[in-house]
Every structure is written in C-alpha cells, then in structure tokens.
Amino acid sequence: MIENDEYEGRVRALGIMVVMVIFILLARVGYLQVMDGEYYANLADGNRIRIIPSMAPRGTFFDRNGVPLVMNRPGFTVSLLPLTAPVSEEVVWRLSQLLKVSVEDIHKKIDAHSGFDPIHIKQDVTPDIVSIIEEQKNLYPGVVIEVQPVRDYVLKQEAAHTFGYVSEISDAELEKRKDEGYKSGDIIGKFGLEKIYDKEIRGVNGGEQVEVDVTGKPVQVLGMKEPVPGADLYLTIDKNLQEAAEKAVDEQLAAINAHAAAAVVMNPQTGEVLAIVSRPAFDPNLFAHGISTKDWNAINTNPYHPMDNKAITGEYPPGSTFKIVTGTAALASGKVTPEEKIFDSGHHWIIPKGNADGEALGWLNFTEAMAHSDNVYFYEMGNRMGIDTLEHYARMFGLGKVTGIDLPYEAEGLVANREYKRKVYEDDWYLSETFDAAIGQGFNLVTPLQAAMVMGEIAANGKRYRPHLVNRIMSQDGVIIKEFEPELLSELDVPPYVIQLVQTGLHDVTKYGTAARTFQGFTVDIAGKTGTAENSQGRDHGWFVAYGPFNYPTIVVAVIVEQGGYGAQSAVPIGRRILEAAFGLNQPAPSGNSAPPAQKPQ
Amino acid sequence: MTKRIFRRMDFALIAAAAGIIIMSLVIIGSATHINTPSDERYWFVQRQGLFAVIDVALAVFLMNFDYKMLQGYGNKLYVFNLVMLLAVMLVGHSALGAQRWISLGPINIQPSEFSKLIMIISLAGILEERVGKLHTVHDLLPVAGYVGLPFLLVLKQPDLGTSLVFLAIFFGMIFVCGIRLRLLFGIFAAGIACLPILWHFLKDYQKMRIMVFMDPNVDPLGSGYHIIQSKIAIGSGMLFGKGLFEGTQSQLNFLPENHTDFIFAVVGEELGFVGAAVLLFLYLVLLWRGIQIARDASDIFGRLLATGITSMLAFHVLVNVGMTTGIMPVTGIPLPFMSYGVSSLTTNILAIAVLLNIHLRKQKLLF
C-alpha cells in the first residue's frame, strides 16, 4: 500500500467512471436489441431478401379453328438487383460493354428506381448474352436474368387492331386500377382484345424470394411462387379469311393508290366477327417491350392514323349503302308500294338534285331503283317520309349508337335528325337535308362495322346480333370460364315482305346493278350494295356491303376504301375477293379497277 | 517462488481476459466465414490463436521480472517509441488511407498499438516524482510536451483514434497523479473552446465521419454505411441473437470490417443482447480489477501504470462499442482482445501482464 495516500479517492473516482462507461454501453446495446430489435430485424431482412418476380404468360389467342394467333415467346431481361451498397462501377462498366447500353443510361435507371424489385437494364436480350452472364456469374454480381414471356403476334400487323397490343402500365392506369391488383411495372393490354380481356388473360404473377449477399449474388432461394398463366381466348376470327381480307385490301390499295381502308366480315346469323381489317396498320410486336422512338414517330406522323381501328372508330357518310335503310323505311311506312314506278328525269322535281353524273334512268320500281342505286327515287322516298320517320327506322337498325362489340373505343356514328341540327347548327331542318339523308349523305355517319350490321340485319331477316370476337375463354387446365352465345339485340319491326323486297333489290345489284360487272361469273348467289361517300376533304370514299349465300346467308361483309372514289371501283373488288375466300372459291379476281363499272354508281 | 506467484495471481482478471480471448477466437472464426469452404478460412483464427499462446508465454516469462525495473527504462523506451513512429512514416505502408504498418518478415506490426503501452510506461516514469505537484500550467507543460511529441506523430499517420487514446491515457494518469482539479477543468474548457479550430485541421474524411456520426443518413452508402449496417446487425440480433455463424449481416458481408473494428456487431448479431451483455460484463470485471490493482499498488509508479493501462482499455471499449452502436464517431480503434490484429492483441496481453505483475508485488502483508 502506498503510504500517506492522498489520491486514493481519485482512483475510486476513475473506477466509478469505468463502471459508468460499461453501463452506458450496456444500456445502448439493450436499447438497440431489445427496444428496437424488431425494427432492425426488418432492416436486416430488407438487406438480404430480394423478390425476383416471374411474370405470368398471357393467355393465347386461337382462331375459330384452333390455330394460334397470339402467343408468348420467352424473353430474357437483364436486371440489376437493388442493393444495400452502391453497385460497383466495375460491374456497371462491364454490363455497359456487354449490353451496349451507356454507363450513364444504366446509372439513370438505377437512380430512377425505387423499391426492391429488380431494375430492368435491357429487355429482350439475345441468348448469347444470357449465357455470358450465366457462365461468368462472379463477374456480374447483382445481375440477374429474368425470363419474361414476351407477347408474340405471329401475324405481325394482320388483325393488329383486333388483337391490340400490350405494354407497361402507365402511372395514370396504375392509379385507377391499383385495387384490381395491378402493380407498377406490370404489362397491361392497351388496345384491342388485349385491353378488353386483360383481366382474364393476364394470369397471376409469381416470384422467387432469394437471399443475396452484399454484392447481390444469390445465396439461396427462400421461397417460390409459380406464376399462373392467363386464360386463353378462342376467337371468332377465321385466320384464313383474315389473311385473305388483309391481302385483298393491301393489293387493292396498292392498285388504286389509296392509303386507308377498313373491312369487316361477320356471320349475320350469330354476330361472330370473322375478320376485321384496318389500314394502315401497325405491328403490335413493336410495343411488346417498349416501342422505340423511331418506330413511334413513324406511326405518329403517318397522316392515315395507323393506330385507329377504322372498322369501329372510323365514321363515314354511309352513302348509297344507306338506301337499304331508306328503302326499308319507305316500304314499311307504306309511303310506296313495291310496284309503284317513279320517273327519273335526271333530277328531282322539287329540288334539282340527281344522280352523280346526271343521267336519267326513266321509270323505276323499288327493286330496280335499289339495283341501280337511283338517287331520284330515294330522294322522293325521303320527301314522302320526312326526316323523323327516316330517323326512326335508322335507329331501329341500330345506327347512332355503339354496336357493343368487345373492342375498345367504338364510335357511335350519327343518325341525321332535327335535334342534332338544332343543337349543333342552331338551325331548322330543311327538305334538301332530308334528301341528302335519304341517300346517306349529309348528317348520317356510320362505322364500317355498323354498315356490316345493317346489311347483316337484312341478311338475317331483321335479326340483329351483338357482334363479338370471342367464342369462349378457357383456362389453361381446360375449364371454360366464359362462353359467348349469339346474343339477339333486336329485330326489325317491319313486315317480312319488306325485308324480302329489300333482299331482292340487293340481289339484283349483283345481277344487273352497280356491282354486277365485278361479280360476273361468281358462283355463289349473293346480295350487295355499293356506295360512294362524299368527302369534303378529298376524293370520295368507296363503300361496298354484301352478304351471301343469298338463300341462307352466313357471311356479311362491309368494305370502305378511304378516298378510293366510286365504291364499285374501289371497294367492290375487295368485297369480291373476301367473299371468294369465305366461300372457298379460287377463281382469279377480276381486274375490276381497270374495267369500267357496269353502271355509274351513286 | 512459483507457489507464491500462484497464490498472488489475480484470477478474476485472468479469467476475464481469457474469456474475452476465447470469445474472440470464436467470433473471428464466424466473421471470417470458417463455416464456408475456402482454402484460407482458418487463417485468421489460427494466427490470432497462435499469437495469443505466444503472448501468454511471454507474459508468464515476464512475471519473473519486477515491474519496478521498467522505471529505469522509461526514457529509453520513449526514444525507441519515437524512432518506431518515425519509421512508420518513412518506411511504413498504408492500409485504409493511413500509414500504420511496418513489415518485419512475415509479420506486419502496427507500432501505434505498442506505442500506447510504451507511452504509459514512459509517462508513469516522469509522473512518479510529480505526484501532488501538478498545480499550474507551468507544472504541466513538460509532461504535456513529453506526451505531445508522440501524440503528434501518431496524429500525422493519420491515426486519430490512437492519438485520442493517448489523450485518454494522459488524462487518466494525471488525474490520479493529483492534478489540481481546477487546472484539469480549465484544460477541458480550453479544449472545448478550441474545437472549432481543431475542425480545420481534420481531414475531409474525418469531418465526414463526425458529420455522419451526427446523422448517418447524410451519406448512407458512403461514410454512413458502416454505422447503419453495424446498428442493423446489432439491433437485429435482438435478445438471443441469430446464432453463431447465422448472422446475415455478417455472413453475407453487409457488415464491413466484421473481424476487426466491427467485431462487436457480430457478437450483437449472432449472440444477441445476452452475448453482448456477457462480453460487457467480462470487460467490467477486467477494468474493475485494473482499478483495484491501481488502488492497491505498492508504489506510485505501479499505480500510474495500472491507471494508464485501465484508462487505455476502458477508452478502447467505450469508443469501439460506442462506434458500433452509433453513439460514437467512427475511429479505427480495435476492441481489446476481441478485434483481429496481432499488434493489438500482443499489446493488450502485455498490458495485462503488467497489471498482474503489479498485483503480484503489492504490499507483502502476508509475509
């Protein structure tokens, strides 16, 4: 012991300090581990656990005969796992070299990303890149290959408007549909059937829960949820007919130097849609993994709007195809008898309007007027009925409202009426406007699908079926989720003989009327109607509607060629080739565009 | 002789130190992944274990000498210390941004570790005659200058942590040396007043460490990363830990420096609060015995030695555990007997040997 130890107290004081130090540390450790332990345990899991989502393949689209039209192919996406530590520059550089993506772009993607899902660096890479990364895992820590099904539209741009396209969900869509289970980064149907049936065909995404080390190297798989593939759509579309229709439209457009057209082929007895063509079109494959700016600009700057499905959103004056409505209305309302003959002197006696080229066709009864598409006869029908009666029958045919087809963005069209004139032009209705309406000009607008529906109602003896594109939805394990039966929407409230007379008139169109020349030698008996829609913007639009076989119609077709001129020259040849395909006739198509029409149509 | 030595051994101190060393070997093994196949996985444990054995043998041998003879070597050791620290600056090589190492054959030694113990011995030598005579700044100046020279050399490496240890040793020793308390508090007040000036002398990374200490999230992937990951490791261990070799933060390398400066976080993660508390208890025993030995020392020189050693060890524990739990800034100070590093281990075992020697030669009442 130290003698005269005056500073022993200092040693004791130091001792107290030492004890305090230990207790402060103990308290701190206890606070972290006992009080906040749960919180830090979660953070530790967040460090090491990553979810690698595995996207469910969307359902396949089959045609009515079971031929696959829209499928999936495996696509490989190179992604980075979001890490606790910053991604090593070396890895970023190496990836940049391999994927030909600039270092800045990779950093931009990393910086823009939040959450723990993998950061997609490059989508749809080639298999050799995949094998390089798989073989040299140690050089690419934190890099994962995600196998994602990529939508494969095997017909490319054919039927593109019907199938639609998919791409990543937008912020606005996400906001709206969060409650339906959509998540950021999901692929969603944006157009066409892909959009309408998205919920049925998208399936349920799965994923893998993996433990990763600090560099992002997977250490072990903790859990796995298999994705559930989406249900398949069995369409009403007939692939062969669709392709034939596409070909017919393309060749005719090239031949007459027109750029836009639409065609609809349906079964009038069921409402099944067999083919829809809209030109110009787009390749939906371009959207499957983010469309390039170049491709998008090409679509966007095309003056003929390739993204519009003209068959259902294009609204055109029906032209002379509307005479089907006017004729039915006039007979049904008793304003004319089938036998009554009206004299065409070249122009109507009240208002000097006549046929397109001013020719006079003399005395004509109902079927003759229909066959020759005589304007003066139908002006007189309009004159006798008045616009209100005409409107009544037009609406009875289902015009002026959507047909209810299972495609998005369908247009309503327009039925000429006083109300509309008053609302839009703040003006009274004039007789000359009734004349225009009676021959399908003026305020009347229809979509090609509506034109097909009107023709279909005549073909099906007045019955109107909801047009539809899907026969059934079936899950992967063969369970039918939904089956679509023909749905009768309405029936024309007219005596049967009226419809028969209209049918006869339309039959005569193809025998000695406006479409006769093109249908020379056609072995199936059909009915048809040409039309030419006046277009203030340029050349007139050419129309053709038809159905066949005449005695039991199973096919109705509507064709419009934008700025194609007379329907008989532009649309009828397309119609003929579609009908040939529909009836399996393999005659060579007549060169209808070079030969003069049998008659000047109107 | 051996029987007497045996009877005079401080078993509590030995047991605490031995307990910590054993724990250290296990945790270093875990931190260096001896559970995963690799050619060199036993390297750290083997090396640390080997040095522990050598150091203990050396310590036992040194028991034969009386610690009092160290007093005669005080100034020679002091000069040796300066030479060694200068040598580091001239021929040393750097790691982690600081020049701290000298290669001696297969061994890299870290002179600043040894310099702490040498500092204690030298300082005890010159303080012994100054007991009760430190009343004025003038009295203190020679002592301050004596410590200041090696202090500055260490600071220049730069090794802020070790230089702070020098300060802790210095204050601990002048405190029991009977420095007038008014003078001591005056120094503290002046020191605090000078902090803003000192700030300018800090290197950028050191400033960043201080800022990160205030708020680790100013730089979560840079300087703040160590603290954040260490706190996550310790906190996620919860009461009983994730189990040895099962700590995800440590095993998956989220925790950096897990076998050296951040080894306490591995203890916290894998052994939980229970394990951490056991370890802290062992330190408490160790430090408490150090204080007792200082109190009971047979002479002032012994007391000063024991005080210096205890101050050094206590400061290490405070700063290291404080750093890993986020209540102290990051400074590269190892946890005594736990962190991997043979220089540190050797220094600490020799320090314990000195404590045991003082205990052995305390007043011979029993004879």
Interface residues (C-beta under 8 A of the other chain):
Chain A: M1 I2 E6 Y7 E8 R10 V11 R12 A13 L14 G15 M17 V18 V19 V21 I22 I24 L25 L26 R28 V29 G30 L32 Q33 V34 D36 G37 E38 Y39 Y40 A41 L43 A44 D45 N47 R48 T84 A85 P86 E211 V212 D213 V214 T215 V219
Chain B: V131 G132 G172 F175 V176 C177 G178 L221 Y225 Q229 K231 I232 A233 I234 G235 S236 G237 M238 L239 T248 Q249 L252 N253 F254 G268 G272 F273 A276 A277 L280 F281 Y283 L284 L287 W288 G290 I291 Q292 A294 R295 D296 A297 S298 D299 I300 R303 T307 T310 S311 A314 V317 L318 V321 G322 T325 G326 I327 K362 Q363
